Amino acid sequence: MATSWKVGEGGRTYTFALREDVTFHDGSRLDASAMKANLDPSPRGPPSRSTPRDRSARAAPPPSGQK
């Protein structure tokens, strides 16, 4: 998604050059605000395997015949 990046002095800031041809499944473009939202820590704490970062995410059902 990024063509290049720079790490700021002290390693606390990053500057990304984003590709211009990236879109999400809904057709919206990847832009700086979308990139920031994905990189910023979640206010609920770090994601875990049991807690999806995006509340709209759902686990796929098991294949038929399995529980």
Number of C-alpha atoms within 10 A of each C-alpha: 13 12 9 10 11 11 11 10 8 6 8 7 9 10 12 14 12 16 13 12 8 14 13 9 7 6 8 10 13 16 13 13 9 12 14 10 10 12 9 8 12 12 6 8 8 10 12 8 6 7 11 13 16 10 7 6 9 8 7 6 8 8 7 6 5 6 6
